[in-house]
C-alpha cells in the first residue's frame, strides 16, 4: 500500500485493521491471496497480534480462508461483492441535496434502489452532506466513512476531488453521473457527449452559426463530455462561446447579458442543466430576445417544468424507470456477490423536439 492509502485509526485497532483489509479485498487490490503477515503488518503499521485478530475476524465473515501453510486466500477474489451470503448489508447513498429536494427522476431512483435492496436483505442509508461535494471534501468524507460502515457507496453526482478520494481510498463506489476520463470509477449516466453532438448538428441544420454553451465552471464529467460533443459537431462550421457559470441564477443571467452585448450576439443557446435552461429562457424573454426567432434554445437535460413553458423547450429525455433499472441491477449484482461495472455505462436519451429551435 502507498502512503496515501487509509491506515487503521488507534481507538479500535483490530476493527479498523479489519476494515482496511475489507476495503482492499472489495476493491480488488489483491487478486487471489493476501500478502504475508510481515508485509501486511508493515503496510498497515500494526503489530502481528493485531493483524492476526483482524484476519480472524475476516475469516469468521467468510472473506478469507485460513491457510494450513502460506498466505490467506480470498474467498471472493477481485472487485466482487463485499457481502457474505445471508448477511444484512448497508448501501450508503451520498447526495448534495436533501431527500425532499431531489429531482423527480433521482427521487424515483432512490425509491427503486431502496425497494430492490430490501428484497436482497440490504438497508439503504441516505446521506445529505454538502461538505462532501466541496472543492476540498476529504475531511467531510473521512468523517462520514468513519461513522457509516457502508458495503457500497452510491454517489449521486460528484466533482473531481470526491471521485479521486474514493479512488484513492479504494472504497466500493458507483457514481450516478459521469466521471472524468482519468478517474476509473464505475459510473452510470446519460450519454451527454452523443446528446450534445446531436444538438450541434441540429442547430447547424437550422442555420445557427453563433452558439453559446451554458455549463458549470467546475470539472463535472458530464459537463466536460457535453462540451467535447458539441465541439465535435460544430468543428469549423460555427462559432462556439462557452459560458461557464457558478450555478447561481445571477451568474447565469450576467453571462447571458454579456453574450448578448457581443456583435453579433449568439443565435442559439445549448444549456446543460434543465434548471438553467429555464433561467436562460426567461432571461432572454426579459431582454426582448424572441425564442426561437432571434435565438434557439436547447436543454441537454429534461425536467417536467420544461413541458409547462411557452414555447415548450426542446430537450432530451432519459426514461427514468429504465435508468433506475440499470442502476438497481448493477447494485443488486454487487451486493449478491457479483462485481461493479468495470467502466462507465451510458444510456442514450430520446430527443424531444419542443418549440424552441
N, C-alpha and C positions, 0 to 999 in steps of 0.2 A: 504493500500500500504506500502511496505517496503521502507527504506531509499534509496535503490538502484534504485527505480523506478524514472522515469523522473518527474520533477516538473516544474510548469509554470515559464517562464522567465519574468522579470519585464517590458520590454518595451511595450508589448501589452498584458496585463494580462488577459483580458477577452478572447481574441483569443487563447492565449496559454493554458488557462484553458480548453476551449472547445476542443483544440487539444488533450490534455492529456486525457480528458474524452472519446473522439472519439477513441483514441488508445485502451483504456481499454475496450470499448464496442466491437470493432472489434476483439480484441484478445480473447474475451470470458471470461474476468475477472469476470464479473457479469452475472450470468445465466439468470435472469428474470428481476430484478429491481436494480436500483442504491441504494447505502446506503443513509441514511438520510442526510440532509443538514449539520448538525453539524459534523457528521463523515467525510463527504467529505471535508468540509472546513478545518478540522484539518489535514486530509491526504494530501491535496494539498497545504496547507499553504496559503490560500487566504481567504478574507473576505466573508461574506454571500452575500453581494450585488454583488460582482464579480462572485461568484459561480452561483447566480440566473441568471445573464446576460448570462453566458456561457450555462446554462441549457436551457434558452430561445432560444439561437442560435441552439442548437441541436434539440429542438422541431420544429423549422422552417425547419430544414433539413429533418425532418421525422425520426430521430433516436430514439426519445423519445416521449412518450405520457404524457402530463401534468396530474397529479393526482388531482382528486377532494379532496381526503384526502390521506395522506400517501406518499409513495415514488414514484419517477418517474419509469414508466415501459418501458422496452426496446421494441421497435417495432420489431426489428430483434435480437433475443437473440442468445447468443453463439458466435461461431467463424465464423459466416456467413459473406457474402459480406458486405462491408462497404459503398457501393454506393446506393443512393436512385434512384429508377427508374426514368429515364429521365434526370438525372444529368450527365454531361460530367465529367468523372473521369480521373485520371492520374495514370499510372503504370510506376514506375521507374525501369530501368534495370541497374544494377551495375556490372561493369566489370573491371578487372585488365588490360585489353588490349583495345586499341583504336578500333573503329569500323572496320577500314580497316585492322587491324591485326588479327581479329578473324579467327579461323579455319573455313573451308567451312561449316562444319556441324553446328557450332554455329551461323555463319552468316545467314544460312538458317533459324534457329530457330528464330532469332531476326526479320527477314523479315516476317515470318509466324505470329508471335505474333503481329507485327505492323498492318498487314492487318486484322487479326481477331478482334483486339481490335477496330480498326477504324469502323468496321461494328457494333460493340457494343456501339459506341459513346464514346470511350475512347481514350486518347492520350498515346502513348508510348514515354517515355523520356529516352534516353541513357546517362549514366554517366560513364566516364572513370576516376576513382580516385584511383591511385595506393596506396595512404596512407591508404585507407580503407582495403587493403589486407595485411597490415604490421602486425608485431607481436604485436603492440600496436595501434589499429585502432580507439580507442574511440574518440579522438579529431577530426579526419577527418570525422568519421561517424556522430558525433554530428553536425558538421558544415554543412554537406550535408543535414541532416534531417531538420535543421533549414531553409535551402534555398529551399528545394524541398518538397512540401506537397503531397507526393505520397499516394494514397489509398492502394497501394500494391507494395511491392518491389520484383523484380526477381533478385536473386544473381547468377551470372554465376561463379560457383566455389567459394570456400571460405575456410579460415582457421578457426581453433577453436576459436580464440579471436573474430572474426567477428560474428560467429554463436552465441556465448554467449552474445554478445552485443545486437543482435536482439531479442534474447530470453528474456534478462533482460528488454529491453525497451518495449516489448510487441507490436512491430510494425508488421503488417501483412507481411509475408515474405515467399517466395517459393525459396528454394535453388535448382538450376540446378546443381546437383552434389550430393555428399554424405555427410551427417552429421555424427559426432561422435555419438556412441550409446547413450551417456548420454545427448545429445543435442536434445530435442524434437521439432525440426522444420520440417515442411513439406518439402519434397525433392523428386527429381526425378533423376534417374541415371541408368547407365548400372549396371547389377549385377556383380560387379568386383570380389566378393568372389567366385561365381559359375564359372566365367571365369577362374580364376587362379587355382581353384580346378581341372577343366578340363585340363588346361595346365599342371599341375603337373602330373596327371595320364598319359597324352600323353607322356611326357618326360620319365616317368618310363617305359612305354611300349616300348620305343625306346632304353632302356638300359642306359639312362643317370642317373648317380648316384651322380654327384657333380654339384649342381645347384646354380647359383647366381641370386638373385632377385635384380634388379636395380630399386630403388624407391626414392622419395624425402624424405629428412630427417625430414621435418615437419609433424605434425599430420593432414594430409588431410584424410577425412573419406574414400575416395576411395583407397588411398594407404594402409591404415591400413587394410581395408577389403581384399585387394589383398594379403597381407602377410598372413592374417588368412587363406584364402582359399588355398594358396599354402602349408602352414604348415599342414593343414588337409589332403591334398592329399599325401604329402611325408611321414608324420608320421616318422617312424624309418627306412624307406626304402631308404633314400638318405641323403646326407649331404647338408644342406642349408646354404649359405652365403648371408647375406643381405648387399648390397652396398647402403648406404644412402648418396645421393648427395645433393648439394645446388641448383641444377637446371642449373648450368653452364656447358658448353662443357668441359672446362678444368678440372673441378672436376670429371665429369663422366669418362673422359679418365684416370685421375690419379687413380681412384678407380679400373678401369678395369686393368690397369697395375699392381697394387698391387695384385689383384686377380690372374693374370697370373703368378706372381712370386711364388705363392704357389706351393707346391709339394704334390700331383699332382694339376694342375690348374682345374678350372671349365670346365665341358664338356657341359654345357648348360647355357644360359642366358635368363631369363624372364624379360622383360623390361616393366614398367608400361605405360610410355608415348611414343607415336609414334615418336616424335622428338628425344627422347633419344635413341630409338631403331635404328634410322639412325646413330646416333653418335657411338653407340656400334658396329654396323655392320661395318662401315667404319674403325673404330679404330682397330678392330680385324684383318681386312684385312691388314691394315698398319703394324701390328705386325706380319704378316705372319701366322695368325691363319686361317685355312680353315673352311668356313661355308658351309654346316653343318658337314663336315668330322671330324674336330677336336672339334668343339663346335656348338651345335644347338643354334638357336635364335628364340624367340617368342616375338611378341609385343602384349601387352594386348589390346592396342587401335589401331584404324585404321587411315590411312591418305592416300590421293591419291598418295603421293610420294612413299609409300611402294610398289605400283604396278610398279614403274619405276626402281626398283633396280634389280640387277642381282647378286645373286639369289633373286627371289621375296620373301619378308619377310612373314613368317607365322604370322597370326594375327587374331583378332576377330573384326567383323564389326557390328555396330548397324545401322539399317535403319534410316537415318537422318530424313526423312519425317514422318516416323511412330513415332519416338521420339518427333518430333516437334508437331505432332497432339495431343499426350498425354499431353504435357505441355500446349499447347494452350487451350485444353479442360478444364484443371484444372483452368487456369486463367480466361477463359470466365465464367465458372460456378461461380467463386468467384465474379467477377465484376457485374454479373447479379443477384446477391442475394443469391448465394449458400455458400458453405464452402470450404476451402482448404483441401487437403487430410490430414487425421489425422496422418498418418505416411508415411515413405518413400516408394515410388513406384519404383520398379526395373524391368528393361526390359532385357531379355537375348539376348546378341549379337549372331551373326552367326559365326561359325568357318570357316576361310579361310585358307586352307591347305598350300599354298605357297611352297617354296623350301628350307627352312632353318632348317628343322627338319629331 
